[in-house]
Amino acid sequence: MHRTKPLPGFLQQRYHGWKATVYAENHTWYERLATEGQRPRAMVISCCDSRVHVTSIFGADQGEFFIHRNIANLVPPYKPDGDLHGTSAAIEYAVTVLKVAHIVVLGHSQCGGVQGCLDMCKGNAPELEKSDSFVGRWMDLLKPKYDLVADIADEKEQALQLERLAVQTSIENLFTFPFIEERHRDGQLSLHGLWLDIGAGHLEAYQANLEEFRPV
């Protein structure tokens, strides 16, 4: 029998603090969200990295963003094969049910997933090459882009460029979903690629026509 343990004390304290302050001051808004349902304007696909705090970056209120997080903010290509696809399911729900007007892919600096991809491509991560490595097989989505950065000698610059390519890869794969292509073509949905420098608080946006990232 699998057993859970009591919630850690620090989380209990933070919950009670939130309930007594933020919730108490905005309970009408929370009750409205519960009764009327969610109407997020945008879906944000970001990395699981704990340093990437999406709602803080954009000053978003509860109910404003539909957020999906995974390793290295990657989107797989459209593949309706009856298998388990958590990211694709979230995208489908956001677009076809919630009718979001924007999808934002948010990459970031010092991404562990991207570094793992680099290590695999250089032959330095045999543990990720194993067939039972969930992280390794997920990062296979990005491996084809390695050739574009293989000749960059500076390792930090190489990682930075592959982080940006991860964002571009996700944008490319999003367009393989028929319902995204259709809504984008009709002007009902726009896609955006962003890259965040965690330490500097610097945000860049991908300009598809220029095929480069520019400061926001």
N, C-alpha and C positions, 0 to 999 in steps of 0.2 A: 504493500500500500504506500502510495506516494503522499507525503505529508508536507504541508506548508508551515512556515513559522510566522509568529506575530510580526506585524509591520514594525520596522526599526523605529526607535523612539524619536529620532530626529525628523523622520517623515511624519509621524503623528503630530509632533509639535508644529511643524510647518503647515500641516493641514488645518489644525485648529486656529492657527494664526490667520490663515487665508479666510476661513469661514467667518471669523470674528471681524475682519476688516474689509477685504476686497469684496467678498460675497455679500456681507451685511450692507455695504454701501451701494451695491449694484444688484440687489436681489430681484428687483423688478425686471431688469434686463435678462438675467439668467432664467427667470420664470417664463419670459417671452420666448427665449430660445427653445426652451423645453416644449412649450405648447405649439409654437408656430413652425418648429423645425429649422434646419440650417439652410442658409442661402449664401454660401461663400461666393465671393466674387472671383477668387483665383484658387487654383491648385498649385501648391509648391512641392516640388520633388527635391529633397535635400539629402545630405549625407546623415548617417546615424551619429556622426561625431558630436560629442556632448558640447563642444565649443561653438557649434553652429546653432544659434538661438534665433530661429526664424521670426517669431513674433516680436522679439525685442528689436531686431534689426529694422523691421518695418513699422514698429509701433502699432501692431495689429491688436484688435480686440478679439475676445472669444467669439467664435462663429464667423470670423471674417475670412480665414484661410482654411482650405481643405489640405492638410499636410500629410505627405507620405515620405517616409525616410527609409533609406536602405544604404548598403555599403557603396560608397563613392557616387551616390546620386545617379545611378545608371538606370536606363530604361532599355529593356530587351526589345527586339523587333516583334512585331505582331505575329503570334504563333498559336492559333486556335486548335491545339492538339488534344484538348481534354485533360491536360496535365495541370499541376498546381502552379499558378502564376499570381503571386500576391501583388506585385507592382502593376501588372496589366489589369488586374481586377480593380485596383484603386483608380486607375486612369479611366477605365470604362465607367465606373460609377460616377466619377467627377464630371465626365463629359456628357454621358447619355442620361443620367438621372438628375444630377445637381445643375447641369447646364452652366458650368463655370465659363467665364468669358476669357480667362487667361490661364495658361499653364507656364509656370516659372521653374526652370531647372537651375538649382543653386549649387555650384561647386565651391571648393574652398582650398586654401593653402594647407600644406603639411598633411595631406590626406593619406591616411594609413592604407586604405584600399588601393589607391593609385601607386603608392610605394610598393605594395605587394605585387602589383602587376609588373612594375619595373624589375623587381627582384626575380620574378618568374622568368621574364623575358631574357634576363642576363644569366639565368641558370643558378641563381643564388637562393632559391626558395623551394627545395625539393618537397617540403611538406605541403606546399600549395599545389604542387603538380599532381598529388595523389587524387585518385578518382573520388575519394570520399571527403575531399576538402570542399565544403560549401563555399567558402570565400574564394578559393582558387577557381572553381568552375564559374562563379559569378563574375570574376574578373576576366574570364575568357572573353567577355563582351568587349573589353577594351584592348585586348592584346593585338588585334590587327592594326591599331594606331601606333604601335611602338616603332614601326619602321620610320615614321615621320619625325621621331625624336631620337632615334638611335645614334645619330652622329653628333649630338650635342654633348660636348665634353664636360661642361659644368653640371654636376649632379642636381643642384638646386634648380637651375634653369630647366633642366630636362624634366624634373618632376613637375614644375610649374606648367610647362607646356603640355604635358600629358594630362594634368588636371583640367586644363582648358579643353583639351580634346575629349575628355570624358563628357563635358557639358555638350559639346558639339555632337558627339556620338548619340547622346540621349535625344537631342533635338531631331537628328536624322531618323532615329528609330521611331520617334513619336509620329512622324509623318507616314510610317508604314501602317498605322492603324486607320482603317477606312473611315470610321466615324470622326476621327480627328481631321483627316484630309478634307472630308466633306464640309465640316463646320468651318474649317479655316478658309476653304474656297468660297463659302457663302458669307464670309466676314463676321461670323458669330464667335470665332475663337482665335486668339492670338497666342503665339509661343514666344518665350523669352529665355535666353541663356545668360546666367550671371556667374561671376567668380568673385569670391570674397577672400581678401587677405586678412586673416584672423587677427594678427598682431597689430597691423596698421589701421584696421577698420576701413580698408579701402575696397570699394565695390566697382567691378567692371561689368559691362554688358556686351554681349556678343552682337556684332553688326554683320549680319549674314551677307549683305551686299559687298562688304569690304573683306569678309572672312577674317575678321580680327576683333579683339576685345578693346573697348574704349571705356575710360572712366565715366561713372555715372554722375 
